[in-house]
Amino acid sequence: MNHVIDPQADDLLEATYRADFAMGEHSARHLRRILRLYLTAWDLLDVADAAELALTELIANVVRHVPGRRCQTLIFLLPAGGVRVEVADGCPELPRAALGDALDEGGRGLVLVDAVTDRWGAEPRRDGRGKTVWFECLATKAADG
């Protein structure tokens, strides 16, 4: 069951990958490649498709809704087995999943994130400047346990 929860910062390790730059037309593709490299090294290919799709949706939201398109992307290996990805930006408005009209061209990104990840959420940044949107994809054995 997918649900939105507050992240437990104490449960996280240091970010393995961190990038801070303005997103462009090809940024999601490059970040998916980087994410897949880490997932391959961590033997987490069972979550690769879901994690790549969710990352693409979060980056698309930055491109569409964040002035300047600047964000910070972080990738964490979860101790229990899985990956956590965070996308932080300077826009304070928290995103919300919304079901649009069947003919709408957008508006379903967070519905997809909810459908393909084990957990996701959005919260104001601790420094008060913007927000962080994150998701977790757990390895099959971690999700079963």
Secondary structure, DSSP 8 states (H G I E B T S, - for coil): --EE----GGG----SEEEEEE--TTHHHHHHHHHHHHHHHTT-GGGHHHHHHHHHHHHHHHHHHSGGGEEEEEEEE-TTSEEEEEEEES-----------TT-SSS-HHHHHHHHSSEEEEEE-TTSSSEEEEEEEE-HHHHH-
